[in-house]
Amino acid sequence: QKEVEQNSGPLSVPEGAIASLNCTYSDRGSQSFFWYRQYSGKSPELIMSIYSNGDKEDGRFTAQLNKASQYVSLLIRDSQPSDSATYLCAVRGGSARQLTFGSGTQLTVLP
Amino acid sequence: DTAVSQTPKYLVTQMGNDKSIKCEQNLGHDTMYWYKQDSKKFLKIMFSYNNKELIINETVPNRFSPKSPDKAHLNLHINSLELGDSAVYFCASSQDTNQPQHFGDGTRLSIL
């Protein structure tokens, strides 16, 4: 079992819709969770971090964390073509100093 | 102004050569990292230094040797380059081991 799993996609949504990206992780002691956006040929860019159960909102982005289900998600409201990118979920395990990344979900927002 | 800068941006070289990639951060962070991203976009940690001390050393061939002359710099030297080393190598830094990481623009290494 992979430590951090994401649906690789591609996920396509129409402009203005809500894009929902999901991530599960295996280490039940994980404490820190991050979403990065990576445009093609560019570096990963941090867009959200979440540390406790529940929702965290920042503009059009909402991160949701459910530690009991070992599940973290990212919702993008009012999706724009400029949101088209690969979204990487990253998890820091309970005893680990490093981040473990998922393989990423490729999102395409269709105009 | 660039927070985490890597050089060179592109590196094309022959199999068997030795090459180095440099990384510098001006964020005042204590922790720096090297990642490898393969053709399938999977991002995997290679090394991490905290205040010049090696704290993460994943299963990486010993042809790869990191060096941190000070906490603002983390360089990566690769000996006897192989075809499988072709990838994008990202440097990153964070305030400490628990804080979010900020990435450089990457070094695209191609082995001929």
Interface residues (C-beta under 8 A of the other chain):
Chain A: S32 F34 Q38 K42 S43 P44 E45 L46 S49 T86 L88 R92 R97 Q98 L99 T100 F101 S103 G104
Chain B: Y33 K40 K41 F42 L43 K44 I45 S48 N50 I55 I56 E58 F90 T97 N98 P100 Q101 H102 F103 G104 D105 G106
